[in-house]
């Protein structure tokens, strides 16, 4: 196969770090994944079948150690939550939280979020989608790896139902500016809940993380953006 014929490798928004699982995380995988984990198969998810109800579904991309997702799910048992994360220790930590908090409204996918959105999430299936503190890829030559781009926003417009929302948060101002510009350009799909060109104060439902608290003490800023899916 010539160089011209070789398929292009997809640009990933993450680097898969092979972190070691703790004993507790491995136990959580062994005992809890069969109940709360979803093995990726590229097929659309039936949320009624998955959760056993028709409660609104909220998805978090890149949930880290799952602290925010677990807190939101505990505070809102009347809502369903799907988390996507590729790093094993973070998934294991969330599984432990699910057990400790007695959560029944959380499911987890360990796979590339872009592929999950395209292949597994039916159109207008989500009430909300969260993207909290994604990798900023702060070097200019790496900006193409940032997950939030026009193609991503178009996919958001497909999976979020009219009246639903997309909520992003970042502590990198230049990424916040890019997010604001890209989302604002998709004005046929989304409307800025704070008004044109504005950021949103952190809503109560988004927990303040330890990382964020430390940043605030150091004078670092955090920017939240909430965009509402327009009526079709």
Protein Blocks (a to p, Z undefined) as FASTA:
>chain_A
ZZklpccddddfbdcddddddfklmmmmmmmmmmmpccdehiacdfklmnopabdcddde
hklnommmmmmmmmmmmbccddddfbfklmmmmmmmmmmnopakbccddddfklmmmmmm
cghkbfbdcdehiafklafklmmmpmbdfklmmmmmmmpcghiacddddfbfklmmmmmm
mmmmmmmlbccfkbghiacdddfklccdfklmmmmmnopacdddddddddZZ
